[in-house]
């Protein structure tokens, strides 16, 4: 007689036998029912332990120090077991696969075929979840895609920032799902690296936590990665040969000699072939050590290296029309040799700095170009540069930067909305994806990284909705004030491209961050985990305040100059906080340490490579909380909106300027300069621009333009560029904006050429999402007596209290005048607060207008929206403007 009890496969050992024996031996109907119910009641406590099985592989020395170490199957299995244990309430164990049929399986399958090296198949049935892939990259991508579909979210490094769903039935529904990435390249790397810290993190858990975060969010590449510069490595390896044969490298400052940054002379065949053999030998060594559970690393870098020193000899100029053509000639020679070793091998190079533009010659298949459009190039706009490459080759990607330490010092400035549109654009032009040089700071880069990697996987994911869900998952009832914090961090361009070294939030913004953080901390009935995350925000806001005081606070700058406060003490205090926050991954501590230690009295004290940092172990929460609690009295809060919606731009566009004049300055200092000015079109309209070029003061390449006038829509579907190739020239260009929306006007001068643009906006509204005007490169505000409307610029009045502004430096004289909407001059109280000038508050419209006679000293307005508007001049005949919020 067969037992009807659903016990087999759940019960183990003698307990199953006892229940089955009793069931079969009794004849009493009610007793059978009782035994049946007892079996169901006790089943959860006595079920067999669920298991995650994995394909066992031998660890490879070639992956010991790179990202793919954390993708080995046993590591994936342990992570899956820990995550599923928390989600189901069961305890999952981990075992190598030996032919079992029940459980969760992570299996490498050499017969698995797909058009993508990172694809994986998830087969879900009543008793098993089987994940199969040819390579561990596919296994990892499929595993975390499946976990994402089950509700897991990995918002930041460490499990403190993991959202774990409750899963009742792991094996339902039964279905097969193939997972594969849309983009072939989705990589992030630590700018400046990360290193072991004596006494605090000798085994580099910091790096492991970030690798785990990247892996869980499906970072990866179809071809593993694209490497960086190779020229310096060649020069180091072949220094002896180069010193014996000076023809190998191009002249450096007119002399052929060894230089680490030297570039190969492409007209010297022996030098080219020496480089080719160097790359081929590296390829052979690399391939011999790679394990078969990783996909083929297709591309070998042939990038010539950082810096200049390209070949400018008559022979080079005669043989190659452009610098990029020199580089691609060497790439082609190397490609031919590599493909004799392996037919699928390829080479990669960067389009970077002086060689960012496309070459004249055709690019064969097998050469991957990683374009660096957003920095170090003065050819065109980033979007148009990528478009050029999309027309030149099918094998290209973008290299970009995310708040790297040497530029941003772990400040959180980013625009998620714009980057989402940028990712759409990359997809539209068939780019392989992005390799991002990034800081490793939870709030400066972690949350943008999380969103970008999720957006790669799901093109429908909207930034606002994603941040709202993050806040609800991580901060529970305190979600609303935290969302306001993240709006300041991730949805504004107020601190992007400001021309300021080490940009920072201003005092009024810091007041808002402190206020919202305190609001979050005071929400009742918030879990301990959420409170801990709020504490991390407190520590980060404290860092932002201390950073502002070190570099931008006018009072502190005056006190430091007068010897009342020591800069070294401020730097030491800031560094102590940096290391106190180390265990939370809030800051990229080693990188910030190396940047700040030079300001301390004894930089050697802050050498984490040799000094014992054990003093920063442990819980510093009370110290940080006490310091945070003192901030509010120094940074008061005043209500204002940081993000404006479409209704504001619609309202202001009815008062848009009639004409504007923009003029370049500092041409000799900058040589090449570009600035982008946003504009809003309330409907399809026309923008007319007249340009005039002066005499260029650098005699350059005749093929290069002297000026550029371009407009691009924020989704890059509209892009119109006009170049001026002639000095002492003038002309008129007309842009027909096809629809309502936001655009940017890009104005550029090249080769130290003075340029003037007269802009007739039509129905469009020009504005800046900035706290202040740029003070170098271009004049966006005209002289007070100018006939053009941008003699005056407009800002909103504060919603509450008096308007006020600070100057560029504590010793600056006030050259600013403030007017109301009717053109009446308003009084300014220069004595009310040091370094802050209060403006008379009059009844009337909601806009203030200002002029400035010294445009190098732009005012920074406080307690109002961080926008400057180009409107009609104020006057008696102008209607009063009311804010629509």
Residue pairs with C-beta under 8 A, 6 or more apart in sequence:
1 24
3 20
3 23
3 24
5 19
5 20
5 23
5 35
5 36
5 39
6 39
6 40
7 16
7 19
7 20
7 39
7 43
8 16
9 48
9 102
9 127
10 43
10 46
10 47
10 48
11 19
11 39
11 43
11 46
11 47
11 48
12 46
12 47
12 48
15 46
19 35
19 38
19 39
22 35
23 32
23 35
23 36
26 32
26 35
47 90
49 90
49 91
49 92
49 93
50 84
50 88
50 90
50 91
50 92
50 93
50 103
50 104
50 170
51 92
51 93
51 94
51 95
51 100
51 103
51 104
52 77
52 78
52 80
52 81
52 84
52 92
52 93
52 94
52 95
52 103
52 104
52 105
52 106
53 77
53 94
53 95
53 96
53 97
53 98
53 100
53 103
53 104
53 105
53 106
53 107
54 73
54 74
54 76
54 77
54 94
54 95
54 96
54 97
54 105
54 106
54 107
55 73
55 96
55 97
55 106
55 107
55 108
56 73
56 74
56 96
56 97
57 72
57 73
57 108
57 136
57 291
57 293
58 291
59 72
60 289
60 290
60 291
60 294
61 289
62 286
62 289
62 290
62 291
63 69
63 72
63 291
63 294
67 211
67 214
67 215
67 219
67 225
68 136
68 137
68 224
68 294
69 75
69 211
70 208
70 211
70 212
70 215
71 136
71 137
71 139
71 140
71 215
72 136
72 293
73 106
73 108
73 136
73 139
73 293
74 94
74 96
76 106
76 136
76 139
76 140
76 143
77 94
77 106
78 94
79 212
79 216
80 92
80 104
80 106
80 143
80 147
81 92
81 93
81 94
81 104
82 92
83 147
83 152
83 162
83 164
84 90
84 92
84 104
84 167
84 170
85 91
85 92
86 164
87 150
87 151
87 152
87 164
87 165
87 166
87 167
88 167
88 168
88 170
92 104
97 105
97 107
101 127
101 128
102 127
102 128
103 128
103 129
104 128
104 129
104 131
104 170
105 128
105 129
105 130
105 131
105 132
106 131
106 139
106 143
107 130
107 131
107 132
107 133
107 139
108 132
108 133
108 134
108 135
108 136
108 139
108 293
109 132
109 133
109 134
110 134
112 121
112 132
112 133
112 134
112 138
113 134
114 134
114 138
114 178
114 180
115 180
116 138
116 180
116 181
116 184
116 222
117 134
117 135
117 137
117 138
117 222
117 223
117 295
117 296
118 135
118 137
118 138
118 140
118 141
118 180
118 181
118 220
118 221
118 222
118 295
119 133
119 138
119 141
119 142
119 178
119 179
119 180
119 181
120 131
120 132
120 133
120 138
120 139
120 140
120 141
120 142
120 143
120 145
120 178
120 179
120 180
121 131
121 132
121 133
121 142
121 176
121 177
121 178
121 179
122 129
122 130
122 131
122 142
122 145
122 146
122 176
122 177
122 178
122 179
123 129
123 130
123 131
123 132
123 176
124 130
124 171
124 172
124 173
124 174
124 175
124 176
124 177
125 171
125 174
126 171
126 172
126 174
127 171
128 171
129 146
129 170
129 171
131 139
131 142
131 143
131 146
132 139
132 142
133 139
133 141
133 142
134 295
135 293
135 294
135 295
136 293
136 294
137 220
137 221
137 224
137 294
137 295
138 180
140 215
140 218
140 220
141 179
141 180
141 181
141 218
141 220
142 179
144 152
144 154
144 215
144 216
144 217
144 218
145 179
145 218
145 457
146 177
146 179
147 216
148 457
149 177
150 165
150 167
151 163
151 165
151 167
152 162
152 163
152 164
152 165
153 162
153 163
153 469
153 470
153 473
154 161
154 162
154 163
154 213
154 216
154 217
154 450
155 161
155 162
155 163
155 446
155 447
155 450
155 470
155 473
155 474
156 213
156 442
156 446
156 447
156 450
156 585
157 209
157 210
157 212
157 213
157 442
157 446
157 585
158 209
158 213
158 584
158 585
160 529
160 532
160 533
161 442
161 474
161 533
163 473
163 474
181 218
181 220
181 222
181 456
181 457
182 427
182 456
182 457
182 459
183 426
183 427
183 431
183 432
183 433
183 434
183 456
184 221
184 222
184 223
184 397
184 432
184 433
185 221
185 222
185 223
185 226
185 397
185 432
185 433
185 434
185 435
186 218
186 219
186 220
186 221
186 433
186 434
186 453
186 456
187 219
187 220
187 221
187 225
187 226
187 433
187 434
187 435
187 436
188 214
188 219
188 402
188 435
188 436
188 438
188 445
188 449
189 435
189 436
189 437
189 438
190 207
190 210
190 438
190 439
190 440
190 588
190 591
191 401
191 404
191 405
191 406
191 437
191 438
191 439
191 588
191 591
192 404
192 405
192 406
192 588
192 590
192 591
192 594
193 590
193 591
194 204
194 206
194 207
194 210
194 440
194 588
194 590
194 591
195 204
195 590
195 608
195 609
196 202
196 203
196 204
196 609
197 206
197 582
197 589
197 590
197 608
197 613
198 608
198 609
198 610
198 611
198 612
198 613
198 614
199 611
199 612
199 613
199 614
199 615
199 617
200 579
200 582
200 608
200 613
200 614
200 616
200 617
201 582
206 440
206 582
206 585
206 589
209 585
210 440
210 585
213 446
213 449
213 450
214 449
214 453
217 449
217 450
217 453
217 454
218 453
218 456
218 457
219 453
221 433
222 295
222 432
223 295
223 296
223 297
223 298
223 299
224 294
224 295
224 297
225 297
225 435
226 299
226 301
226 348
226 368
226 370
226 397
226 435
227 299
227 300
227 301
227 303
227 348
228 301
228 303
228 350
229 301
229 303
229 304
229 305
229 306
229 350
230 279
230 301
230 302
230 303
230 304
230 305
231 261
231 262
231 263
231 264
231 303
231 304
231 305
231 306
232 260
232 261
232 305
232 306
234 264
234 275
234 278
235 242
235 249
235 258
235 259
235 260
235 261
235 262
235 305
236 260
237 278
238 248
238 274
238 278
239 258
241 248
241 274
242 248
242 249
242 258
242 262
243 258
245 270
245 271
246 256
246 257
246 258
247 256
247 265
247 268
247 270
247 271
248 264
248 265
248 268
248 270
248 271
248 274
249 256
249 257
249 258
249 259
249 262
249 263
249 264
249 265
249 271
249 309
250 256
250 262
250 263
250 264
250 265
250 309
250 310
250 311
250 312
250 313
250 316
251 311
251 312
251 313
252 259
252 261
252 262
252 309
259 309
261 305
261 306
261 307
261 308
261 309
262 309
263 304
263 305
263 309
263 310
263 311
264 271
264 272
264 275
264 304
264 311
264 330
265 271
265 311
265 313
265 316
266 272
266 311
266 316
266 319
266 320
266 326
266 327
266 329
266 330
267 311
267 313
267 315
267 316
267 319
272 330
272 333
273 333
275 302
275 330
275 334
276 330
276 333
276 334
276 337
277 337
279 300
279 302
279 334
279 337
279 338
279 347
280 334
280 337
280 338
280 341
282 300
283 300
283 338
283 341
283 342
283 345
284 341
286 297
286 300
287 297
287 342
290 297
296 344
298 344
298 345
298 346
298 368
299 346
299 347
299 348
299 368
300 334
300 338
300 345
300 346
300 347
300 348
301 347
301 348
301 349
302 330
302 331
302 334
302 347
302 348
302 349
303 348
303 349
303 350
303 352
304 310
304 327
304 330
304 349
308 353
308 354
310 323
310 326
310 354
310 355
311 326
316 326
320 326
320 329
321 360
322 355
322 357
322 359
322 360
323 354
323 355
324 351
324 355
324 356
324 357
324 358
324 359
325 359
325 360
325 361
326 355
327 349
327 355
327 359
328 349
328 359
328 361
328 363
328 367
329 361
331 347
331 349
331 367
332 364
332 367
334 347
335 345
335 346
335 347
335 364
335 366
335 367
338 345
338 346
338 347
339 345
339 366
345 366
346 366
346 367
346 368
346 395
347 366
347 367
347 368
348 367
348 368
348 369
348 370
349 367
349 368
349 369
349 370
350 369
350 370
350 371
350 372
350 399
351 357
351 358
351 369
351 370
351 371
351 372
351 385
351 389
351 396
352 372
352 376
352 377
352 399
353 372
353 376
353 377
356 371
356 372
356 373
356 376
356 377
356 379
356 385
357 377
357 379
357 385
357 388
358 388
358 389
358 391
358 392
359 392
363 369
363 392
363 393
363 395
365 394
365 395
366 395
367 393
367 395
368 395
368 396
368 397
368 432
369 389
369 393
369 395
369 396
369 397
370 396
370 397
370 398
370 399
370 435
371 385
371 386
371 389
371 396
371 397
371 398
371 399
372 398
372 399
372 400
373 381
373 382
373 383
373 385
373 386
373 398
374 382
374 400
374 401
375 401
377 385
378 671
378 672
378 674
378 748
378 750
379 385
380 388
380 708
380 710
380 721
381 674
381 676
381 710
381 712
381 721
381 746
383 425
383 712
383 716
383 719
384 710
384 712
384 719
384 721
386 396
386 398
386 425
386 426
386 429
386 431
387 429
387 719
389 396
390 396
390 429
390 430
390 431
394 430
395 432
396 431
396 432
397 431
397 432
397 433
397 434
397 435
398 426
398 431
398 433
398 434
398 435
399 434
399 435
399 436
399 437
400 434
400 435
400 436
400 437
401 407
401 436
401 437
401 438
402 414
402 436
402 437
402 438
402 439
402 445
402 448
402 449
403 410
403 411
403 412
403 413
403 414
403 438
403 439
403 441
403 444
403 445
403 448
404 437
404 438
404 439
405 439
405 588
405 591
405 592
405 595
406 591
406 595
408 439
408 444
408 503
409 502
409 547
409 592
409 595
410 439
410 441
410 444
410 543
410 587
410 588
410 592
411 444
411 495
411 503
411 504
411 505
411 544
411 547
412 441
412 443
412 444
412 489
412 490
413 489
413 492
413 494
413 495
413 496
413 503
414 448
414 489
414 490
414 496
415 490
415 491
415 492
415 493
415 496
416 448
416 451
416 463
416 466
416 467
416 490
416 491
417 463
417 464
417 491
418 493
418 714
419 448
419 451
419 452
419 455
420 451
420 455
420 461
420 462
420 463
421 714
421 715
421 716
422 716
423 434
423 452
423 455
423 456
423 459
424 459
424 715
425 715
425 716
426 433
426 434
427 459
428 716
433 456
434 452
436 449
436 452
438 445
438 449
439 445
439 588
439 591
440 446
440 585
440 588
440 591
441 585
441 586
441 587
441 588
442 536
442 540
442 584
442 585
442 586
442 587
443 489
443 537
443 540
443 586
444 587
444 588
445 588
446 585
447 467
447 470
447 486
447 489
447 490
448 490
450 470
451 461
451 463
451 466
451 467
451 490
454 461
454 466
455 461
463 490
463 491
464 491
467 483
467 486
467 487
467 490
468 479
468 483
470 486
471 479
471 480
471 482
471 483
471 486
472 479
474 482
474 530
474 533
475 482
475 520
475 526
475 530
475 533
475 534
476 523
476 526
476 527
476 530
477 523
477 524
477 525
477 526
478 519
478 520
478 521
478 523
478 526
478 530
478 534
481 516
481 517
481 519
481 520
481 523
482 516
482 520
482 534
482 537
484 512
484 516
485 513
485 516
485 517
485 520
485 537
487 642
487 643
488 505
488 509
488 512
488 513
488 642
491 643
492 642
492 643
492 769
492 866
493 678
493 769
493 770
494 642
494 769
494 770
494 771
494 866
495 503
495 504
495 505
495 771
497 676
498 770
498 772
498 774
499 774
499 775
499 776
499 777
502 547
502 551
502 552
504 544
504 547
504 548
504 551
504 552
505 513
505 544
505 548
506 548
506 552
506 771
506 806
506 860
506 862
507 548
507 553
507 635
507 862
508 635
508 638
508 640
508 862
508 863
509 642
509 866
510 541
510 544
510 545
510 548
510 631
510 635
511 632
511 635
511 636
511 637
511 638
512 637
512 640
512 642
513 541
513 544
514 541
514 545
514 628
514 631
514 632
514 635
514 637
515 632
515 637
517 534
517 537
517 538
517 541
517 628
518 632
520 534
520 537
521 531
521 534
521 538
526 534
535 621
535 624
535 625
536 581
536 584
536 586
538 624
538 625
538 628
539 577
539 580
539 581
539 584
539 586
539 624
539 628
540 581
540 586
540 587
541 628
541 631
542 577
542 624
542 627
542 628
542 631
543 574
543 577
543 578
543 581
543 586
543 587
545 631
545 634
545 635
546 570
546 573
546 574
546 577
547 574
549 556
549 570
550 556
550 567
550 570
550 571
550 574
550 599
554 806
554 807
554 809
554 810
554 834
554 835
555 810
555 834
555 835
556 565
556 570
557 809
557 810
558 810
558 811
558 835
559 565
560 566
560 567
560 570
566 601
567 599
568 599
568 600
568 601
570 599
571 596
571 597
571 599
571 600
572 600
572 601
574 596
575 592
575 593
575 596
575 597
575 600
575 606
577 624
577 627
578 587
578 589
578 592
578 593
578 596
579 589
579 593
579 613
579 616
580 616
580 620
580 623
580 624
581 587
581 589
581 620
581 624
582 589
582 616
583 617
590 608
593 606
593 608
596 606
597 603
597 605
597 606
597 607
600 606
605 611
638 798
638 800
638 801
638 863
639 799
639 800
640 796
640 798
640 799
640 863
640 864
640 865
641 799
641 865
641 885
642 865
642 866
644 865
644 867
644 885
645 885
647 884
647 885
648 883
648 884
648 885
649 680
649 682
649 742
649 765
649 767
650 682
650 884
651 881
651 882
651 883
651 884
652 765
652 767
652 869
652 871
652 881
653 680
653 682
653 763
653 764
653 765
655 871
655 872
655 878
655 879
655 881
656 761
656 763
656 764
656 765
656 766
656 870
656 871
656 872
657 761
657 766
657 788
657 789
657 790
657 870
657 871
657 872
658 760
658 761
658 789
658 872
659 758
659 759
659 760
659 761
659 787
659 788
659 789
660 758
660 759
660 761
660 766
660 782
660 788
660 789
660 790
660 870
661 756
661 757
661 758
661 759
661 782
661 786
661 788
661 790
662 677
662 747
662 756
662 757
662 759
662 778
662 779
662 780
662 790
663 754
663 755
663 756
663 757
663 778
663 779
663 782
664 673
664 747
664 749
664 753
664 754
664 755
664 756
664 777
664 778
664 779
665 776
665 777
665 778
665 779
666 673
666 776
666 777
667 673
667 697
667 749
667 752
667 753
667 754
668 697
668 752
669 776
670 752
670 776
670 777
671 698
671 750
671 751
671 752
672 748
672 749
672 750
672 751
673 748
673 749
673 777
673 778
674 708
674 746
674 747
674 748
675 746
675 747
675 748
675 774
675 777
675 778
675 780
676 744
676 745
676 746
676 747
677 744
677 745
677 747
677 766
677 768
677 780
678 742
678 743
678 744
678 745
678 766
678 767
678 768
678 769
679 687
679 711
679 742
679 743
679 744
679 745
679 761
679 764
679 765
679 766
679 767
680 741
680 742
680 743
680 764
680 765
680 767
681 737
681 739
681 740
681 741
681 742
681 743
681 763
681 764
682 740
682 763
682 764
682 765
683 739
683 740
683 763
684 736
684 737
684 738
684 739
684 740
685 737
685 762
685 763
685 764
686 734
686 735
686 736
686 737
686 762
687 711
687 734
687 735
687 737
687 745
687 759
687 760
687 761
687 762
687 764
688 732
688 733
688 734
688 735
688 759
688 760
688 762
689 709
689 732
689 733
689 734
689 735
689 745
689 757
689 758
689 759
689 760
690 730
690 731
690 732
690 757
690 758
691 707
691 709
691 724
691 730
691 731
691 732
691 733
691 755
691 756
691 757
691 758
692 729
692 730
692 755
692 756
693 706
693 707
693 724
693 726
693 727
693 728
693 729
693 730
693 753
693 754
693 755
694 727
694 728
694 753
694 754
694 755
695 727
695 728
695 753
695 754
696 706
696 727
696 750
696 751
696 752
696 753
697 751
697 752
697 753
698 751
698 752
699 751
700 750
700 751
702 725
704 750
704 751
705 723
705 724
705 725
705 750
706 724
706 725
706 726
706 727
706 729
706 749
706 750
706 751
706 753
706 755
707 723
707 724
707 748
707 749
707 750
707 753
707 755
708 721
708 722
708 723
708 724
708 746
708 747
708 748
708 750
709 721
709 722
709 724
709 733
709 745
709 746
709 747
709 757
710 719
710 720
710 721
710 722
710 745
710 746
710 748
711 718
711 719
711 720
711 735
711 737
711 743
711 744
711 745
711 746
712 718
712 719
712 720
712 743
712 744
712 746
713 719
713 737
713 741
713 742
713 743
714 741
714 742
714 743
714 744
715 741
718 737
718 738
718 743
720 735
721 746
722 733
724 731
724 755
727 753
737 743
737 764
743 764
745 759
745 766
747 755
747 757
747 778
749 755
758 788
759 766
761 870
765 869
765 870
765 871
766 869
766 870
767 867
767 868
767 869
767 870
768 780
768 867
768 868
769 866
769 867
770 866
770 867
770 868
771 860
771 861
771 866
772 858
772 859
772 860
772 861
772 868
773 780
773 781
773 793
773 855
773 858
773 868
774 780
774 858
775 808
775 855
775 856
775 857
775 858
779 855
780 790
781 790
781 791
781 793
781 851
781 852
781 855
781 858
782 788
782 790
782 791
783 791
783 853
784 791
784 817
784 851
784 852
784 853
785 791
789 870
789 871
789 872
789 873
790 870
791 851
791 873
792 819
792 849
792 850
792 851
792 871
792 873
792 874
793 849
793 850
793 868
793 869
793 870
794 847
794 848
794 849
794 868
794 869
794 870
794 871
795 803
795 847
795 848
795 850
795 861
795 864
795 865
795 867
795 868
795 869
796 846
796 847
796 848
796 864
796 865
796 867
796 883
797 803
797 841
797 846
797 847
797 848
797 864
798 863
798 864
799 864
799 883
800 863
801 841
801 863
802 838
802 839
802 840
802 841
803 818
803 838
803 839
803 841
803 848
803 861
803 862
803 863
803 864
804 833
804 836
804 837
804 838
804 839
804 861
804 862
804 863
805 816
805 836
805 837
805 839
805 859
805 860
805 861
805 862
806 835
806 836
806 837
806 859
806 860
806 862
807 813
807 814
807 816
807 835
807 837
807 857
807 859
807 860
808 856
808 857
808 858
808 860
809 857
810 834
810 835
812 857
813 854
813 857
814 828
814 830
814 837
815 852
815 853
815 854
815 857
816 828
816 837
816 850
816 851
816 852
816 859
817 825
817 828
817 850
817 851
817 852
818 825
818 826
818 828
818 839
818 840
818 848
818 849
818 850
819 825
819 826
819 848
819 849
819 850
819 851
819 874
820 826
820 842
820 844
820 845
820 848
820 849
820 874
821 844
821 845
821 847
821 849
821 874
821 878
821 880
821 881
822 844
822 874
822 875
822 876
822 878
822 880
823 849
823 873
823 874
823 875
823 876
823 878
824 842
826 839
826 840
826 842
826 848
827 839
827 840
828 837
828 838
828 839
828 840
829 837
829 838
829 839
829 840
830 837
832 838
836 862
839 848
844 880
845 880
845 881
845 882
846 880
846 881
846 882
846 883
847 869
847 871
847 874
847 881
849 871
849 873
849 874
850 859
852 858
852 859
871 881
872 878
